[in-house]
Amino acid sequence: MVQQPTYGLRKRTLSGSTVIELSGELDLLATTELMTSLDAVCDTQPRRLVLDLRQVTFLDCSGLSLLCRIRNRLRGERSRLLLVLDDPRHRRLLRLTRLSDTFDIAPDVPPTPQ
């Protein structure tokens, strides 16, 4: 039996920014499989990369590690990384792990047209 992914990734461009919408569970399995796609986005050196985490239902230490990996790959480049999140649990997790000052939290971005 093949297990369906519990996560999703959608990429779009909005006003010159690269927006990556992540959804579902960002656990060890998801982050391992998403790493290649997100590394490829970082390789393009976007001027502004927005990670929209509003549809993420679960975020563990491997998900945090993925966010830090992206931030570190963009550090020193002309790129800016912004997170969009509205789940108070995710904000609390960033605060408890002392990562809240590490990331810029962006205001809301328009949803993807259906």
mmCIF file of the C-alpha atoms, coordinates in Angstrom:
data_MODEL
# 
_entry.id   MODEL 
# 
loop_
_atom_site.group_PDB 
_atom_site.id 
_atom_site.type_symbol 
_atom_site.label_atom_id 
_atom_site.label_alt_id 
_atom_site.label_comp_id 
_atom_site.label_asym_id 
_atom_site.label_entity_id 
_atom_site.label_seq_id 
_atom_site.pdbx_PDB_ins_code 
_atom_site.Cartn_x 
_atom_site.Cartn_y 
_atom_site.Cartn_z 
_atom_site.occupancy 
_atom_site.B_iso_or_equiv 
_atom_site.pdbx_formal_charge 
_atom_site.auth_seq_id 
_atom_site.auth_comp_id 
_atom_site.auth_asym_id 
_atom_site.auth_atom_id 
_atom_site.pdbx_PDB_model_num 
ATOM 1   C CA . MET A 1 1   ? 0.000  0.000  0.000  1.00 0.00 ? 1   MET A CA 1 
ATOM 2   C CA . VAL A 1 2   ? 1.404  3.374  -1.051 1.00 0.00 ? 2   VAL A CA 1 
ATOM 3   C CA . GLN A 1 3   ? 1.036  6.099  1.540  1.00 0.00 ? 3   GLN A CA 1 
ATOM 4   C CA . GLN A 1 4   ? -0.208 9.450  0.250  1.00 0.00 ? 4   GLN A CA 1 
ATOM 5   C CA . PRO A 1 5   ? 1.911  12.489 1.147  1.00 0.00 ? 5   PRO A CA 1 
ATOM 6   C CA . THR A 1 6   ? 0.702  14.435 4.161  1.00 0.00 ? 6   THR A CA 1 
ATOM 7   C CA . TYR A 1 7   ? 2.144  17.694 2.863  1.00 0.00 ? 7   TYR A CA 1 
ATOM 8   C CA . GLY A 1 8   ? 1.999  19.942 -0.168 1.00 0.00 ? 8   GLY A CA 1 
ATOM 9   C CA . LEU A 1 9   ? 4.027  22.592 -1.942 1.00 0.00 ? 9   LEU A CA 1 
ATOM 10  C CA . ARG A 1 10  ? 2.829  25.219 -4.388 1.00 0.00 ? 10  ARG A CA 1 
ATOM 11  C CA . LYS A 1 11  ? 5.107  27.825 -5.958 1.00 0.00 ? 11  LYS A CA 1 
ATOM 12  C CA . ARG A 1 12  ? 4.022  31.105 -7.498 1.00 0.00 ? 12  ARG A CA 1 
ATOM 13  C CA . THR A 1 13  ? 5.305  34.589 -8.203 1.00 0.00 ? 13  THR A CA 1 
ATOM 14  C CA . LEU A 1 14  ? 3.557  37.609 -6.730 1.00 0.00 ? 14  LEU A CA 1 
ATOM 15  C CA . SER A 1 15  ? 4.727  41.193 -7.243 1.00 0.00 ? 15  SER A CA 1 
ATOM 16  C CA . GLY A 1 16  ? 8.302  40.099 -7.881 1.00 0.00 ? 16  GLY A CA 1 
ATOM 17  C CA . SER A 1 17  ? 8.396  37.778 -4.870 1.00 0.00 ? 17  SER A CA 1 
ATOM 18  C CA . THR A 1 18  ? 8.693  34.013 -5.010 1.00 0.00 ? 18  THR A CA 1 
ATOM 19  C CA . VAL A 1 19  ? 5.941  32.593 -2.814 1.00 0.00 ? 19  VAL A CA 1 
ATOM 20  C CA . ILE A 1 20  ? 6.104  29.004 -1.624 1.00 0.00 ? 20  ILE A CA 1 
ATOM 21  C CA . GLU A 1 21  ? 2.885  27.788 -0.036 1.00 0.00 ? 21  GLU A CA 1 
ATOM 22  C CA . LEU A 1 22  ? 3.474  24.791 2.199  1.00 0.00 ? 22  LEU A CA 1 
ATOM 23  C CA . SER A 1 23  ? 0.610  22.751 3.570  1.00 0.00 ? 23  SER A CA 1 
ATOM 24  C CA . GLY A 1 24  ? -0.049 19.746 5.745  1.00 0.00 ? 24  GLY A CA 1 
ATOM 25  C CA . GLU A 1 25  ? 2.465  18.153 8.060  1.00 0.00 ? 25  GLU A CA 1 
ATOM 26  C CA . LEU A 1 26  ? 6.082  19.336 8.016  1.00 0.00 ? 26  LEU A CA 1 
ATOM 27  C CA . ASP A 1 27  ? 7.630  16.337 9.701  1.00 0.00 ? 27  ASP A CA 1 
ATOM 28  C CA . LEU A 1 28  ? 10.775 14.330 8.985  1.00 0.00 ? 28  LEU A CA 1 
ATOM 29  C CA . LEU A 1 29  ? 9.331  12.571 5.938  1.00 0.00 ? 29  LEU A CA 1 
ATOM 30  C CA . ALA A 1 30  ? 7.984  15.779 4.389  1.00 0.00 ? 30  ALA A CA 1 
ATOM 31  C CA . THR A 1 31  ? 11.102 17.838 5.003  1.00 0.00 ? 31  THR A CA 1 
ATOM 32  C CA . THR A 1 32  ? 13.323 15.121 3.540  1.00 0.00 ? 32  THR A CA 1 
ATOM 33  C CA . GLU A 1 33  ? 11.236 15.043 0.379  1.00 0.00 ? 33  GLU A CA 1 
ATOM 34  C CA . LEU A 1 34  ? 10.772 18.843 0.154  1.00 0.00 ? 34  LEU A CA 1 
ATOM 35  C CA . MET A 1 35  ? 14.452 19.667 0.644  1.00 0.00 ? 35  MET A CA 1 
ATOM 36  C CA . THR A 1 36  ? 15.421 19.179 -3.013 1.00 0.00 ? 36  THR A CA 1 
ATOM 37  C CA . SER A 1 37  ? 12.608 21.405 -4.296 1.00 0.00 ? 37  SER A CA 1 
ATOM 38  C CA . LEU A 1 38  ? 13.326 24.139 -1.778 1.00 0.00 ? 38  LEU A CA 1 
ATOM 39  C CA . ASP A 1 39  ? 17.080 23.985 -2.410 1.00 0.00 ? 39  ASP A CA 1 
ATOM 40  C CA . ALA A 1 40  ? 16.343 24.507 -6.112 1.00 0.00 ? 40  ALA A CA 1 
ATOM 41  C CA . VAL A 1 41  ? 14.311 27.617 -5.270 1.00 0.00 ? 41  VAL A CA 1 
ATOM 42  C CA . CYS A 1 42  ? 17.190 28.944 -3.135 1.00 0.00 ? 42  CYS A CA 1 
ATOM 43  C CA . ASP A 1 43  ? 19.606 28.310 -6.014 1.00 0.00 ? 43  ASP A CA 1 
ATOM 44  C CA . THR A 1 44  ? 17.655 30.801 -8.137 1.00 0.00 ? 44  THR A CA 1 
ATOM 45  C CA . GLN A 1 45  ? 18.512 33.467 -5.521 1.00 0.00 ? 45  GLN A CA 1 
ATOM 46  C CA . PRO A 1 46  ? 15.084 35.078 -5.419 1.00 0.00 ? 46  PRO A CA 1 
ATOM 47  C CA . ARG A 1 47  ? 15.085 38.690 -4.311 1.00 0.00 ? 47  ARG A CA 1 
ATOM 48  C CA . ARG A 1 48  ? 12.340 37.926 -1.836 1.00 0.00 ? 48  ARG A CA 1 
ATOM 49  C CA . LEU A 1 49  ? 11.247 34.445 -0.804 1.00 0.00 ? 49  LEU A CA 1 
ATOM 50  C CA . VAL A 1 50  ? 7.978  34.187 1.081  1.00 0.00 ? 50  VAL A CA 1 
ATOM 51  C CA . LEU A 1 51  ? 7.211  30.897 2.819  1.00 0.00 ? 51  LEU A CA 1 
ATOM 52  C CA . ASP A 1 52  ? 3.478  30.793 3.430  1.00 0.00 ? 52  ASP A CA 1 
ATOM 53  C CA . LEU A 1 53  ? 2.911  28.413 6.333  1.00 0.00 ? 53  LEU A CA 1 
ATOM 54  C CA . ARG A 1 54  ? -0.750 29.233 6.968  1.00 0.00 ? 54  ARG A CA 1 
ATOM 55  C CA . GLN A 1 55  ? -1.880 25.807 5.748  1.00 0.00 ? 55  GLN A CA 1 
ATOM 56  C CA . VAL A 1 56  ? 0.731  23.878 7.744  1.00 0.00 ? 56  VAL A CA 1 
ATOM 57  C CA . THR A 1 57  ? -1.095 21.746 10.309 1.00 0.00 ? 57  THR A CA 1 
ATOM 58  C CA . PHE A 1 58  ? 1.941  20.219 12.038 1.00 0.00 ? 58  PHE A CA 1 
ATOM 59  C CA . LEU A 1 59  ? 5.472  21.524 12.480 1.00 0.00 ? 59  LEU A CA 1 
ATOM 60  C CA . ASP A 1 60  ? 8.171  19.630 14.361 1.00 0.00 ? 60  ASP A CA 1 
ATOM 61  C CA . CYS A 1 61  ? 11.922 20.059 14.846 1.00 0.00 ? 61  CYS A CA 1 
ATOM 62  C CA . SER A 1 62  ? 12.677 18.729 11.360 1.00 0.00 ? 62  SER A CA 1 
ATOM 63  C CA . GLY A 1 63  ? 10.328 21.346 9.900  1.00 0.00 ? 63  GLY A CA 1 
ATOM 64  C CA . LEU A 1 64  ? 12.122 24.032 11.920 1.00 0.00 ? 64  LEU A CA 1 
ATOM 65  C CA . SER A 1 65  ? 15.414 22.645 10.671 1.00 0.00 ? 65  SER A CA 1 
ATOM 66  C CA . LEU A 1 66  ? 14.188 22.991 7.085  1.00 0.00 ? 66  LEU A CA 1 
ATOM 67  C CA . LEU A 1 67  ? 13.248 26.634 7.711  1.00 0.00 ? 67  LEU A CA 1 
ATOM 68  C CA . CYS A 1 68  ? 16.703 27.281 9.174  1.00 0.00 ? 68  CYS A CA 1 
ATOM 69  C CA . ARG A 1 69  ? 18.334 25.545 6.201  1.00 0.00 ? 69  ARG A CA 1 
ATOM 70  C CA . ILE A 1 70  ? 16.517 27.843 3.792  1.00 0.00 ? 70  ILE A CA 1 
ATOM 71  C CA . ARG A 1 71  ? 17.418 30.902 5.853  1.00 0.00 ? 71  ARG A CA 1 
ATOM 72  C CA . ASN A 1 72  ? 21.077 29.846 5.945  1.00 0.00 ? 72  ASN A CA 1 
ATOM 73  C CA . ARG A 1 73  ? 21.173 29.190 2.196  1.00 0.00 ? 73  ARG A CA 1 
ATOM 74  C CA . LEU A 1 74  ? 19.856 32.684 1.509  1.00 0.00 ? 74  LEU A CA 1 
ATOM 75  C CA . ARG A 1 75  ? 22.071 34.418 4.063  1.00 0.00 ? 75  ARG A CA 1 
ATOM 76  C CA . GLY A 1 76  ? 24.649 36.635 2.452  1.00 0.00 ? 76  GLY A CA 1 
ATOM 77  C CA . GLU A 1 77  ? 22.717 36.709 -0.799 1.00 0.00 ? 77  GLU A CA 1 
ATOM 78  C CA . ARG A 1 78  ? 20.588 39.601 -1.917 1.00 0.00 ? 78  ARG A CA 1 
ATOM 79  C CA . SER A 1 79  ? 17.562 37.543 -0.925 1.00 0.00 ? 79  SER A CA 1 
ATOM 80  C CA . ARG A 1 80  ? 15.153 38.185 1.900  1.00 0.00 ? 80  ARG A CA 1 
ATOM 81  C CA . LEU A 1 81  ? 13.201 35.390 3.580  1.00 0.00 ? 81  LEU A CA 1 
ATOM 82  C CA . LEU A 1 82  ? 9.779  36.083 5.033  1.00 0.00 ? 82  LEU A CA 1 
ATOM 83  C CA . LEU A 1 83  ? 7.462  33.673 6.839  1.00 0.00 ? 83  LEU A CA 1 
ATOM 84  C CA . VAL A 1 84  ? 3.691  33.979 6.762  1.00 0.00 ? 84  VAL A CA 1 
ATOM 85  C CA . LEU A 1 85  ? 2.024  32.156 9.612  1.00 0.00 ? 85  LEU A CA 1 
ATOM 86  C CA . ASP A 1 86  ? -1.102 32.652 11.618 1.00 0.00 ? 86  ASP A CA 1 
ATOM 87  C CA . ASP A 1 87  ? -1.206 29.543 13.799 1.00 0.00 ? 87  ASP A CA 1 
ATOM 88  C CA . PRO A 1 88  ? -0.410 30.605 17.375 1.00 0.00 ? 88  PRO A CA 1 
ATOM 89  C CA . ARG A 1 89  ? 1.179  27.176 17.984 1.00 0.00 ? 89  ARG A CA 1 
ATOM 90  C CA . HIS A 1 90  ? 3.767  27.833 15.290 1.00 0.00 ? 90  HIS A CA 1 
ATOM 91  C CA . ARG A 1 91  ? 4.527  31.284 16.669 1.00 0.00 ? 91  ARG A CA 1 
ATOM 92  C CA . ARG A 1 92  ? 4.864  29.760 20.133 1.00 0.00 ? 92  ARG A CA 1 
ATOM 93  C CA . LEU A 1 93  ? 7.188  27.056 18.807 1.00 0.00 ? 93  LEU A CA 1 
ATOM 94  C CA . LEU A 1 94  ? 9.433  29.699 17.234 1.00 0.00 ? 94  LEU A CA 1 
ATOM 95  C CA . ARG A 1 95  ? 9.439  31.598 20.514 1.00 0.00 ? 95  ARG A CA 1 
ATOM 96  C CA . LEU A 1 96  ? 10.179 28.505 22.653 1.00 0.00 ? 96  LEU A CA 1 
ATOM 97  C CA . THR A 1 97  ? 13.057 27.467 20.394 1.00 0.00 ? 97  THR A CA 1 
ATOM 98  C CA . ARG A 1 98  ? 14.377 31.053 20.433 1.00 0.00 ? 98  ARG A CA 1 
ATOM 99  C CA . LEU A 1 99  ? 13.982 31.332 16.683 1.00 0.00 ? 99  LEU A CA 1 
ATOM 100 C CA . SER A 1 100 ? 11.339 34.054 16.677 1.00 0.00 ? 100 SER A CA 1 
ATOM 101 C CA . ASP A 1 101 ? 13.956 36.789 16.239 1.00 0.00 ? 101 ASP A CA 1 
ATOM 102 C CA . THR A 1 102 ? 15.696 34.773 13.527 1.00 0.00 ? 102 THR A CA 1 
ATOM 103 C CA . PHE A 1 103 ? 12.864 35.016 11.003 1.00 0.00 ? 103 PHE A CA 1 
ATOM 104 C CA . ASP A 1 104 ? 10.960 37.968 9.620  1.00 0.00 ? 104 ASP A CA 1 
ATOM 105 C CA . ILE A 1 105 ? 7.222  37.435 9.841  1.00 0.00 ? 105 ILE A CA 1 
ATOM 106 C CA . ALA A 1 106 ? 5.456  38.876 6.806  1.00 0.00 ? 106 ALA A CA 1 
ATOM 107 C CA . PRO A 1 107 ? 2.010  40.355 6.682  1.00 0.00 ? 107 PRO A CA 1 
ATOM 108 C CA . ASP A 1 108 ? -0.654 38.346 4.954  1.00 0.00 ? 108 ASP A CA 1 
ATOM 109 C CA . VAL A 1 109 ? -0.131 37.512 1.260  1.00 0.00 ? 109 VAL A CA 1 
ATOM 110 C CA . PRO A 1 110 ? -3.071 37.093 -1.106 1.00 0.00 ? 110 PRO A CA 1 
ATOM 111 C CA . PRO A 1 111 ? -4.213 33.476 -1.449 1.00 0.00 ? 111 PRO A CA 1 
ATOM 112 C CA . THR A 1 112 ? -3.648 31.574 -4.643 1.00 0.00 ? 112 THR A CA 1 
ATOM 113 C CA . PRO A 1 113 ? -6.592 31.903 -7.049 1.00 0.00 ? 113 PRO A CA 1 
ATOM 114 C CA . GLN A 1 114 ? -8.502 28.625 -7.291 1.00 0.00 ? 114 GLN A CA 1 
# 
